[in-house]
Amino acid sequence: MLIHRRIARRLLAAPILAGALLVPALLSAQAAPRPGTLGPSRPAAPPPRQPTPTAPGAAAPLPVLRGDTTRPMALFGTVYDSLSQTPLRDATVQVVSETDRSQSFVGTTDSEGRYRITGVKPGRYLAGFYHEMLDAVGLEQPVMRVLIQPDTAARLDFGIPGQRTLRALVCNAPPGDTTGALVGVVRDAESGNAVPNAKVVVTWNELQITPAGLRNAHRRYPAKVRPSGGYVICGLPPDGSVEANAEAPGRPGGVIDVQVPPRGIVRRDFFLGDSTSVIAVQLPDTMAAIEKRPANPITVTRGNARLTGTVKGRDGRVLTGARLQVWGSGVQGRTTDNGAFSLGGLPAGTYSLEVRAIGYEPKRVAVDLSAKRPANVDVVLEKQVAVLAGVTVTGQRTKAETDYNGFLERKKNGFGRYFTQEDIENRNPMVMTDIMRMSPGMQVSPNGSFGYVLRGRGGCTPEIFLDGMRVMQGADDLDNIVRPTEVSGVEVYNNASSAPAQYGGSAGGDCGVVLIWTKRGGPNPRR
C-alpha cells in the first residue's frame, strides 16, 4: 500500500517524539496504558487468570487472547479538531512498521471523526495523520512511535491543537502577545476544490492617539492564499470583530463579520462563485423619476442559489415580518407568519445575511451559498432593545430662515444628490445609512459590530454636518447620530469642491460631504 506523500515525508525522517500536539486523551493513555490502548511502552502483561466458574445459564466470559504475536489486530480511534471543537472529518490516519516500511495501513475518518484500520499485526509502528487544514496553515503534526501489544484491538486518538497552541505555532507569537489570528481555506462554491489564486482581505477600525487627539484609523490587510488554497492572517485586534472577504480574478465575494478572541485563532473557510454562478446585475434607480433627475443604477451580484430558514426570538417564539437582506446581492425579504423565509436568485459564495426585527438588535450571520446545494439557516435574535412610544414635539426654528432656503435652492441648481422628507418617507428607511445606499459615490458597509460606516470613493471618509455643525467621525456612527424620522433633508456631495463653500472648505480633503438637516432645523419638510 502506498504511503500518503505528506505523512511519508515524516515517517521516513529521523526519530520523532510524540508530544505537544496530541490531544489530552492520547497523553493520558500514554501515561497509564491499558489493554486495548497504545503507548510508547508498557510492562509485560500479567499471566492470564484462571477462568471463573459461571452459574448455570449465565453467559460465559469472552476469551482474552494474549501472546499471539502474529494475529492481525484492529486499530481504531478518533481525530478531533480542537480549533472548531468538533470531530475532524476526512482526516487520513496512517501507521507504518518501523522494521518493514512496506507494511503500511491507512484509514480515513468519518463524519464523527472516527477511523478503523484492520489487519495490523502486533509490533512497533510509526503513526501520524494528515488533513488539508494542517496543510492550509503550513503545520505538520509530529509522528509518534507506538507499540501495538498483542490484544483484540488497540486505540489511538489524534487531534489538531487548540486556539492558543495553534496560534503560537502558526504565528510564532510571543507569550505576551494578545492578538488573534484567522485561518482557513478558499474554495470553489460548487465543487469544493481549493482556489489557489485567491486572496483574503481583512479590515477593521482602531483608535489611534495622535497629537490632535483620538483618531479612528481604518486598517486593511490582504493575504494571498497558499497553492493549497489555505491562508493564515496573524496580528488581528483581540476581542473584537473584523470584516473579511475572499476574492479572486473574476470571482467576487461577500463581506462577513468575524469575531476574533484574544490570544486565539478562528477558522473560517470562504467560498467563491465563478462566472456561471455569479452574475453582475444593474438595479434600476426607482427614485430617479420621482426626484426628476438622471437615473443612477446600482450594480449587484445575483445567481441561482437559494437560502431558506427561520427567525426566532431568544424565547423561541417565531418573529413575523422580520426584514432580511443578503449583502451585495440586493435581495431582500420578510419572514412569514410562522417565522420562515426563502430568498432566491442569490449569488454563489460566502455572503452576509442581515436580519432586523422591531425590538431586537440587528444580527448578521455568514452563509455559504451554492446553486447545487440550497442553504438553510435558523437565526435567533437574542439582544432586545427598548422601543419608545412616538412623541410629537412642536417648536420654532432657532436659526435664520435663509439657512434652510439654501437647501431648496441648491436642490434646484446644485451639483449634489438631494433627499427631501418626502423622498425619505418613500424609501421607508430604518436607519440613516439606508438612505445613503442609493447615493452614487457613497459606500455603506458593516462596521464589525451592529452598525455601518459610510465611505466615499476609494474608501475615504466623508465629512458629516448636522444642521450646519460638523460631527466628528460622523461617518463611522451615522446611524446613532440621528434617525430618519427626524430628518427633513439630506445633501450628498461626492467631493468637497462641489459642496457649498462653508462646508466643503472644512472637509480637509476631497472625499465628500454629507449635510443632514433635521425637522427642528431644516428646510420645508415636504418640498
PyMOL commands that set and color helices and strands:
alter all, ss='L'
color gray80, all
select helices_A, chain A and resi 5-11+24-31+132-136+163-171+288-291+401-413+421-427+432-436+457-459+474-476+478-481+484-486+496-498+501-504
alter helices_A, ss='H'
color red, helices_A
select strands_A, chain A and resi 73-81+86-87+92-97+104-108+114-120+123-130+144-148+153-155+158-160+180-188+199-210+213-224+230-236+240-247+256-260+265-267+270-272+279-283+298-302+305-313+323-326+331-334+340-346+349-356+363-369+375-381+417-420+443-446+452-455+463-466+469-471+487-493+513-518
alter strands_A, ss='S'
color yellow, strands_A
deselect
rebuild
show_as cartoon
